[in-house]
Amino acid sequence: MSDSERLKGLLDGSIDPSVIEEEPALYSMAERIYGRDALEEMGVSAPVKPKAHGIAISNGNGGVELPEVAIDEGEEVDDLRKPRSSRLLITVSVICLCIVASNVAIGIGAYVPLCEDEVGPKVLTYTSSATEIGESLYISWTVTGMNISSNYSITWVISEDGSNEVIDEGGSSWTAGETVRIQTENWLVSKPPYTYLSVLHHEGVPVAYSNGTVGDSVQALADIVQLNPKCEDNTRLLWSEMPEYSDIDSWDSAGSGGIIDGALMMLFGLTTILLFLRKR
């Protein structure tokens, strides 16, 4: 029977009820035209929808189709985004915690070369020379590589007769206005050999010494201490100086942390714990 014949039979009432039961579309049309009560009086039952594997069973509603509930796609997207967002925040928090902890323990400068040593660093040198002219002993000290505006001083002990008789203990101090300083002093002497010992101080800390003997033999010694800090010795980044990370003054030795390090570790640690609890 063609579609037109079934439709004609449905309209004039000559169609076999079994045909209506077998055709869900035809039953739906008949239900709109005659109503479900009239169809039931005619002995026409609603067609049963087969399951996905071809097994026909009742839908549990007496053949009545229930409307499908529309699922809000926005809710589905939100439900998918929440776990992903939570995992991302936990990952970021753990990474930040590891960075702060490793900066305190080892120093991020140990594996990320952010610090830069001064190009052509100034090397502090301290030398002296002594000579006897007539009955006077002249000593000249030369200091190079000083830091501008830093405080320096030289202390000395001058003796004669082979260090048996001290003729002067003194010194001088200054604030560096330039990187080089030459200072000369003189003393009256009469019993050679003459000896001297001098010490250079930077900000009150002894950093170098120079001594010598004038008379029967001449000897001059000097010891220089390097004051310039090195990036390899300072690998812990100071977070307060992070904008100037390439400057050696933005770094300190690893093994201990400051207030900011402790605060950051506590912040990221608590954040990680809260995110884990929220995820559960």
Long-range contacts (C-beta under 8 A, 24 or more apart in sequence): 17-42, 17-43, 17-44, 20-44, 21-45, 21-46, 21-47, 22-47, 23-47, 24-49, 83-279, 86-275, 86-278, 86-279, 87-279, 89-271, 89-275, 90-272, 90-275, 90-276, 90-279, 93-268, 93-271, 93-272, 93-275, 94-268, 94-272, 96-264, 96-268, 97-265, 97-268, 97-269, 97-272, 100-261, 100-264, 100-265, 100-268, 101-265, 103-236, 103-237, 103-254, 103-257, 103-261, 104-236, 104-254, 104-255, 104-256, 104-257, 104-261, 104-265, 105-254, 105-255, 106-235, 106-254, 107-234, 107-235, 107-236, 107-237, 107-251, 107-253, 107-254, 108-235, 108-236, 108-237, 109-231, 109-234, 109-235, 109-236, 109-237, 109-251, 110-235, 110-254, 113-231, 114-237, 114-245, 114-246, 115-231, 115-234, 115-235, 115-245, 115-246, 115-247, 115-248, 115-250, 115-251, 116-231, 116-246, 116-247, 116-248, 117-230, 117-231, 117-248, 118-228, 118-248, 121-228, 122-146, 122-147, 122-179, 122-228, 123-224, 123-226, 123-228, 124-202, 124-207, 124-208, 124-224, 124-225, 124-226, 124-227, 124-228, 125-224, 126-200, 126-207, 126-208, 126-209, 126-210, 126-222, 126-224, 127-210, 127-220, 127-222, 128-196, 128-198, 128-210, 128-212, 128-220, 128-222, 129-212, 129-220, 130-194, 130-196, 130-212, 130-214, 130-218, 130-220, 131-214, 132-189, 132-192, 132-194, 132-214, 132-215, 135-188, 135-189, 135-190, 136-186, 136-187, 136-188, 136-189, 137-186, 137-187, 137-188, 137-189, 137-194, 137-196, 137-214, 138-184, 138-185, 138-186, 139-184, 139-185, 139-186, 139-196, 139-198, 139-212, 140-182, 140-183, 140-184, 141-182, 141-183, 141-184, 141-198, 141-200, 141-210, 142-180, 142-181, 142-182, 143-180, 143-181, 143-182, 143-183, 143-200, 144-179, 144-180, 145-179, 146-176, 146-178, 146-179, 146-180, 146-181, 147-176, 147-179, 148-176, 148-177, 148-178, 148-179, 149-175, 149-176, 149-177, 150-175, 150-176, 150-202, 150-203, 151-175, 151-176, 151-202, 151-203, 151-204, 152-176, 152-181, 152-200, 152-201, 152-202, 153-200, 153-201, 153-204, 154-183, 154-198, 154-199, 154-200, 154-201, 155-198, 155-199, 155-201, 156-185, 156-196, 156-197, 156-198, 156-199, 157-196, 157-197, 157-198, 158-187, 158-194, 158-195, 158-196, 159-194, 159-195, 159-196, 160-189, 160-190, 160-191, 160-192, 160-193, 160-194, 160-195, 161-191, 161-192, 161-193, 162-193, 162-195, 163-195, 165-191, 173-201, 192-216, 193-217, 202-227, 239-264
